[in-house]
Amino acid sequence: MSQAEWAPAHLGRTGTERPEDESSQPSGLMELLGVAAVLLDAEGRVTLWSPQAEQLYGYTAEEALGEYAAQLLVHEEHWDWVVKTFTDVMDTGQSWAGTFPIRRKDGSTRLVELRNMRLLDDHGDFYALGLGTDSPTLRELERDVALSTRLISQSPIGIATLDTELRYVAVNPALERIHGIPAKEHIGRHYREVMSDAEFEAAEAAEARMRKVLRTGIPLVEESPLVGRTQADPDHQHAWTISLFRLEDTQGRVLGVAELVVDVTERYKAAKEASETRRRLTLIADGSARIGTSLEVDQTARELTDVTVPAFADVAAVDVLDSVLDEHRPASREGAPALFRALAVKAAYPTDAVRAADPPGRLTTYDADRLATRCVRTGRPILVRHADGNDLSCIARDDQAATLLARAGVHSYLAVPLAARGTILGFLGLTRARDPRPFDEDDMAIAVELASRAAVCIDNARAHQSVRNAAEALQRSLLPDPPPRLPGLRLASRYQPAQAAYEVGGDWYDVLPLDGQRTALVVGDVMGSGIDAAATMGRLRTATTAFADLDLDPAQVLHHLDTITSRLEQYIATCVYAVYDPRHAECHLANAGHLPPVLVRRGERPRLLDLPPGPPLGVGGIPFETTTVAFAPGDQLVLYTDGLVETREHSIDERLKTLLQLLDTPDSPLEETCDRLLHDLRHPANHDDVALLIARACPSTAEG
């Protein structure tokens, strides 16, 4: 049999070819084989008999129908075996196949290749279908196919035949070696399944070419390369040129497509290396632009994982030594386990590898033999090109995590220390699972560059956070305890610092009992931020308490505070000072450049008190004025700092209007009102802190 006949014969043998229309001629191969079909009922009697069965067995349909097949076609010495085999097929539904000596009508014996199977009709009745062909004829055909296969197998070029649905029908050894997949694992599989390791767009383009050849019959020779990896060499990319030819039978019917594959990897490598260099430079540039946009440790860690996933790794995790973030926790000794705090973890897709990593915020101890511990102890990156079970055990925190990594298919790992200013802060862990490329030295150099930038930013952020924490602790220590229960007054207050990326401000509030059942209510804001602003706030609060004890008018108190503030270098402050007198149901107020308080009264809309604004404290030389307003039981006075209402997106008038709308519920509990104001007006990204104080007048004997 010629080489041209080899592929069509195999195509027909697989049964994947379908006629293009009802007028298609039968396959010459099927005519050559003369496959006979016989249908038996559950009792073993013949119910259907094909013309090919008459040719193969010698009986006409009239002679065979209704007869027991065993008695008709089987020598007596084989009856027991045949009956048992027939019973097994009918009882279990398991098909039987093999070569069997059939007794023909003329008494001669003929070796027949049989396939017997159970069928079920729409009434629930079982039948047995027997398909048979002459065994010597089949063997001769197989020898011819073996000869053509042998000829093609000598070719150094990869050769494959695919049917019209682009399913593999045959491949030669050269293509087996190119793909790294045995021929039997090609057969019947779609082209895209076998080429799943190739780049998707390239494989899709190759499919489009095949369909064009099937449609037009015009060959395509050495089109642009298909690039990918194979099971034969999974560590390296290969490139192949592909030539395609349409296959037809003698009647012109399209049977499929022949594919000729030539390896052109060496020619492709030079262009690939240049492209890879550009990709890595782009990744470093991206990291320089995206890492370190804030002074938050957690945010910087997330930015590092965002840059590396999915462009560089399938999963990235950032963990720091807990002693770096907690100055009161001593560093672990050499040879001892290391305690890490997870900051960020990101995956390119859902995977068990994420569960193997520690969720952000969790403290985890890694033994001394773990790669994470070794990385931070030595200050050197650790590269595991091809991770096996032992490697995964050293990568993971424990055996359960190692199992998750194995289940996720992790095959390559890279641990890079986060080093800044001579201090090892933690490490960046990178894994690849779905990405088939193992990490290499070039990847390690990129990871070190990205980790170094992130480490400096994390170190800056933790230093900033340390100072900020000290300022916040100082400020909170200077704020009063929860407001006391005072005659004729119910109080609620809140203090909320700015987000971690900004310094603590100098906002404060105070509630001071005075003689005659009166109460002083104070809210102020020192301009600036940090420890100095918090310390200045503490001085003003102490001074306010002292002047309040002197029973001074609110304007006089602000005058003295102005004098003190003017002596403080580079600081000014705003303040509202109010004195509530329950005996006269009045409130006396003075304002030093602060936002106006809100008066909430039943039956009326909340309104901003029209107080003479006065200059900020520290300006000096300008008098303050005291304003008196009625403040009867049920009335509320809301004092606040600008952090509650000022934003960069809205005007102050809009925000004050929103504040008044939110306060239009005069009977709401004061604590709920505080929470509602912070929830609706305060954004987590606001860069200023907030002090809020709400006072409600009530009869001195009432329970607030």
ABEGO torsion letter per residue (X at the ends): XBAAAAAAAAAAAAGABBBABAABBBBAAAAAAGBBBBBBBAAGBBABBBAAAAAAAGBBAAAABGBBAAAAABBAAAAAAAAAAAAAAAAAGBBBBEBBBBBBAAGBBBBBBBBBBBBBBAAGBBBBBBBBBBAAAAAAAAAAAAAAAAAAAABABBBBBBBAAGBBABBBAAAAAAAGBBAAAABGBBAAAAAAABBAAAAAAAAAAAAAAAAAGBBBBGBBBBBEBBAABAABBBBBBBBBBBBBBAAGBBAEBBBBBBBAAAAAAAAAAAAAAAAAAAAAAAAAAABGABABAAAAAAAAAAAAOAAABABBBBBBBAAAABAABBBBBBGBBBBBBBABBBBABBBAAAAABBBBGBBBBBBAABAAAAAAAAGBBBBBABBBAAAAAAABABAAAAAAAAAAGBABBBBBBBBBGGBBAEBBBBBBAABABBBBAAAAAAAAAAAAAAAAAAAAAAAAAAAAAAAAAAAAAABBBBBBBBBGBBBBBBBBBBBAABBBBABBBBBBBBBGGBBBBBBBBBBEBEAAAAAAAAAAAAAAAAAAAAGBBAAAAAAAAAAAAAABBGBBBBBBBBBBBAAAGBBBBBBBGBBBBBBBBBGBBBBBBBBBAEBBBGAEGBBBBBBBBBBBBGBBBBBBBAAAABBAABBAAAAAAAAAAAAABAABBAAAAAAAAAAAABBAABABBBBBBBBBBBBAABBX
